[in-house]
Amino acid sequence: MSETADGDLKLPTRVGIQSIESGAPLMRALVGSDGPMTLAALSKATGMPRSKAHKYLASYIRIGLVTQSEAGGRYDLGPFALDIALAAMRRLDVMKLAQDALDALRDELTMTISMAVWANRGPALVRWAATPQTSPGSRLGTVFPLLNSTVGLIFAAYLDRSQTQTMLQAELAERGGPRTGPRSMAQVDALLEQVRAERLASSISTVAPGMATICAPVFDVSNRIVAAIAVVGLVGQINLSLDGREARALARAAQKLSRQLGAHPDASPIQTTTT
């Protein structure tokens, strides 16, 4: 193993099989498509001559990576491709991936980053990457309200309403509604629609006085919300604008983590169902 001019270790170049690498664009095209593809479409998508693409596809069919329908002759991902995908998903260490993402975002912004997942009683804080200047503001295990926290708003916007309806009604009923924010279910629906449109939520915290947060959703391979990550800062020191540096960096980090968890970048997240 050699070193670069900067002293970093340089991994040795590995000898591979070029024909396998050359056929990979066909698999990528099938993975990225919305359904089965014709030979002509695959040739166009990959820039590969039809005769060459056909030979690769014939080999992929023999090993189960690709199937071909009898009616129409379209190609699609085969059972072995599904086995590979499922095995890869089983091996994903979601928490480790998330912690790496939190640490990277903390280092980029020099701000504390937290992550919450949905628990029995609501969104609960499960991970953070703190800075010496700013504490997370809440302890691990803290369960956030839906309407008075950015984390809660993110989950309320993307979870099926059957999971959140009772909690939303209880929060609205408490003391005639939240101290700030929506005071009727119609106002809740309008607010959550705005959150979905922006894929971000920001506010001054009612859980940790003096703190403010910006929060974004993380999706899995089914494009369902699995977590929410937030930038945490002191009021007056964090830019709560959804066009600001913090919000842009957070959105990039959430999208990257979602892709690592298998979410399709061009697919719409599963939407909440109103009742």
C-alpha positions in Angstrom: 0.0 0.0 0.0 1.6 3.3 -1.1 1.1 6.9 0.0 -0.1 10.0 -1.9 1.9 13.2 -2.1 -0.1 14.4 1.0 0.9 11.4 3.0 -2.5 9.6 2.8 -2.7 5.9 2.3 -3.5 5.0 -1.3 -5.4 1.8 -1.8 -3.9 -0.6 -4.4 -5.7 -0.8 -7.8 -7.6 -4.1 -8.0 -7.7 -6.1 -11.1 -11.3 -6.7 -12.2 -13.3 -8.3 -14.9 -14.1 -5.6 -17.4 -17.1 -7.4 -19.0 -18.9 -7.4 -15.6 -18.3 -3.7 -15.2 -19.4 -3.0 -18.8 -22.8 -4.7 -18.2 -23.5 -2.8 -15.0 -25.3 0.1 -16.7 -28.0 -2.3 -17.8 -28.7 -3.3 -14.2 -28.6 0.4 -13.1 -31.1 1.3 -15.8 -33.5 -1.4 -14.6 -33.0 -0.4 -10.9 -33.8 3.2 -11.8 -36.8 2.5 -14.0 -40.5 2.6 -12.9 -41.1 -0.9 -14.5 -40.0 -3.4 -17.1 -38.1 -2.0 -20.1 -37.8 -3.0 -23.7 -34.4 -3.8 -25.3 -34.7 -0.6 -27.3 -35.2 1.5 -24.1 -32.3 -0.2 -22.3 -30.1 0.4 -25.3 -31.0 4.0 -25.4 -30.7 4.5 -21.6 -27.2 3.0 -21.5 -25.8 4.0 -24.9 -25.1 0.3 -25.5 -25.8 -1.3 -28.9 -28.8 -3.6 -28.9 -26.8 -6.7 -29.9 -24.4 -6.2 -27.0 -27.1 -5.4 -24.5 -29.0 -8.5 -25.6 -26.0 -10.8 -24.8 -25.6 -9.3 -21.4 -29.3 -9.6 -20.6 -29.3 -13.3 -21.8 -26.5 -14.0 -19.2 -28.3 -12.1 -16.5 -31.5 -14.0 -17.2 -29.6 -17.3 -16.8 -28.4 -16.4 -13.3 -31.7 -14.8 -12.2 -30.6 -11.2 -12.1 -33.1 -10.3 -14.9 -36.4 -11.7 -16.1 -38.1 -11.3 -19.5 -41.8 -11.4 -20.0 -43.2 -13.8 -22.5 -45.7 -11.1 -23.6 -43.9 -8.1 -25.1 -40.4 -9.4 -24.2 -39.7 -6.6 -21.7 -36.9 -7.0 -19.2 -37.2 -6.5 -15.4 -35.2 -7.3 -12.3 -35.2 -11.0 -11.5 -35.4 -13.0 -8.2 -31.7 -13.0 -7.6 -31.6 -9.2 -7.8 -34.3 -9.1 -5.2 -32.4 -11.6 -3.0 -29.3 -9.3 -3.2 -31.4 -6.2 -2.3 -33.0 -7.8 0.7 -29.7 -9.2 1.9 -28.1 -5.7 1.6 -31.0 -4.2 3.5 -30.7 -6.8 6.3 -27.0 -5.9 6.7 -27.6 -2.2 6.9 -26.7 -0.8 10.4 -29.2 2.0 10.4 -28.0 3.5 13.7 -24.4 3.4 12.5 -25.2 5.1 9.2 -27.3 7.7 11.1 -24.5 8.4 13.6 -22.0 8.9 10.8 -24.4 11.3 9.1 -25.0 13.2 12.4 -21.2 13.5 13.1 -20.5 14.7 9.6 -23.3 17.4 9.7 -22.1 18.5 13.2 -18.6 18.9 11.8 -19.9 20.9 8.8 -22.0 23.3 10.8 -20.3 23.2 14.2 -23.7 22.7 15.7 -25.3 20.0 17.7 -27.3 17.4 15.6 -30.0 15.1 17.0 -32.1 12.2 15.6 -35.5 11.0 16.7 -37.5 7.9 15.7 -41.1 7.0 16.2 -41.8 5.2 19.5 -44.9 4.0 21.4 -45.7 7.4 22.8 -44.5 9.6 19.9 -41.1 10.7 18.4 -38.3 9.9 20.8 -34.7 11.3 20.9 -32.3 8.3 20.3 -29.0 9.8 19.0 -27.1 13.0 18.9 -23.8 14.5 17.9 -23.0 17.3 20.3 -20.6 20.2 20.2 -18.9 21.7 23.3 -20.7 25.0 22.7 -24.2 23.6 22.5 -25.8 20.8 24.5 -28.6 18.7 22.8 -31.1 20.4 25.0 -33.0 17.2 25.7 -32.0 13.8 27.2 -31.9 10.6 25.2 -35.4 9.1 25.4 -37.2 12.4 25.5 -40.6 12.1 23.7 -41.5 15.2 21.8 -45.0 16.7 21.3 -46.3 16.7 17.7 -47.5 20.2 17.4 -45.0 22.1 19.6 -41.8 20.6 18.2 -40.1 20.5 14.8 -39.5 16.7 15.3 -43.2 16.2 16.0 -44.3 18.2 13.0 -42.1 16.2 10.7 -43.5 12.9 11.9 -47.0 14.2 11.9 -46.6 15.3 8.3 -45.4 11.9 7.0 -46.8 9.2 9.3 -50.2 7.7 8.4 -52.8 9.8 10.3 -54.1 6.6 12.0 -50.9 6.7 14.0 -51.1 10.3 15.0 -54.8 11.3 15.1 -55.4 10.5 18.8 -52.2 12.4 19.8 -53.1 15.4 17.6 -56.6 15.6 19.1 -55.3 15.3 22.6 -52.7 18.1 22.1 -55.4 20.4 20.5 -57.7 19.7 23.4 -55.1 20.4 26.1 -55.8 23.9 27.5 -57.9 24.7 24.4 -55.0 24.0 22.1 -51.2 24.5 22.0 -49.8 27.7 23.4 -48.5 28.5 19.9 -49.3 27.0 16.6 -52.6 25.5 15.2 -55.7 25.5 17.4 -58.0 23.4 15.1 -57.6 20.3 13.0 -58.1 22.3 9.9 -55.1 24.5 10.9 -53.1 21.3 11.7 -53.8 20.0 8.2 -52.7 23.2 6.6 -49.5 23.3 8.6 -48.6 19.7 7.9 -49.2 20.3 4.2 -46.7 23.2 4.3 -44.2 20.9 6.1 -44.6 18.3 3.4 -44.1 21.0 0.7 -40.9 22.2 2.3 -39.6 18.9 3.7 -38.4 21.0 6.6 -39.7 22.5 9.8 -38.1 25.1 12.1 -39.1 26.7 15.4 -38.0 27.9 18.8 -38.2 25.0 21.1 -40.9 24.7 23.8 -39.2 21.6 25.2 -35.8 23.1 25.8 -36.0 26.8 26.6 -33.5 29.0 24.8 -33.0 26.5 22.0 -34.2 26.4 18.4 -34.2 23.6 15.8 -34.5 22.9 12.1 -35.7 19.4 11.3 -35.9 17.2 8.2 -37.3 13.7 7.5 -35.3 10.5 6.6 -37.0 7.8 4.5 -36.3 4.1 3.9 -36.5 1.9 0.9 -40.3 2.0 0.9 -40.1 5.8 1.0 -41.7 5.8 4.5 -40.4 8.1 7.2 -38.0 6.2 9.6 -36.3 9.1 11.4 -36.1 12.9 11.8 -32.8 14.7 12.1 -32.5 18.2 13.5 -29.9 21.0 13.8 -30.0 22.4 17.4 -28.8 25.8 18.3 -29.2 28.7 20.7 -31.9 31.2 19.8 -30.2 34.1 18.0 -27.3 32.0 16.9 -29.0 29.5 14.5 -30.5 30.7 11.3 -34.0 29.3 11.2 -34.7 30.4 7.6 -35.4 27.4 5.4 -33.2 29.0 2.8 -30.3 29.4 5.2 -27.0 27.6 5.4 -28.1 25.3 8.2 -31.3 24.3 6.5 -29.6 23.6 3.2 -26.9 21.4 4.8 -29.5 19.6 6.8 -31.6 18.8 3.7 -28.6 17.5 1.9 -27.7 15.2 4.9 -31.2 13.9 5.2 -31.4 13.2 1.5 -28.0 11.4 1.6 -29.0 9.2 4.5 -32.3 8.4 2.9 -30.5 7.2 -0.2 -28.2 5.1 1.9 -31.3 3.5 3.4 -32.7 2.7 -0.1 -35.1 5.5 -0.6 -35.5 6.4 -4.3 -34.5 10.0 -4.9 -37.2 10.7 -7.5 -40.1 9.0 -5.7 -42.6 10.9 -3.6 -42.6 9.9 0.1 -45.6 8.0 1.4 -48.1 10.6 2.4 -50.1 10.8 5.5 -53.8 9.8 5.3 -56.2 12.4 6.7 -59.5 11.3 8.4 
